[in-house]
């Protein structure tokens, strides 16, 4: 009888516990399980979106990238623009959308539409990662210089910690100063760009040396090899 009463007491205690804590227990379990599956779903969704964006960008590149001596025809341009818009509208948080904006900016530069090129680059600049941000800032500065806003272009890249792009930034500063007919400053930045270059025997380095030679002071005592002259 005592055992029977003990069982009843245990049952009553269980009922009492359930009344007090049952809902909380169910909620905790539900949140735990839901959180796990929600996390899995979120990761899968992110992966799926990244794959979709990648496919769209690949399609855009196949349409937009032509040989240097060719330009896009109207059909190709409309296809590229449509794919870029789809990427920016549906996958605005992805880097692929920013790559698409950069590619559209390139197309607009080739069409000599600098206003639209700048607009695309400014869109891409929002939430771009650090490496891509440096690329975009430099391209925006070059567009401003092409518009005649040379002082603005210089201000846009001045005092920038350009990291591995330091040589490209210094070269751009040299170009901008040369556009201002300031060969002394152009020489300084071209020389700095050459010193910062991570490449030593590339076609671009050879071009940089030619730029440097064009502005090297006639009375310069700097070693000719470091100034870019060939033997």
PyMOL commands that set and color helices and strands:
alter all, ss='L'
color gray80, all
select helices_A, chain A and resi 2-64+74-90+95-110+114-125+130-146+150-157+163-179+183-196+203-215+224-227
alter helices_A, ss='H'
color red, helices_A
deselect
rebuild
show_as cartoon
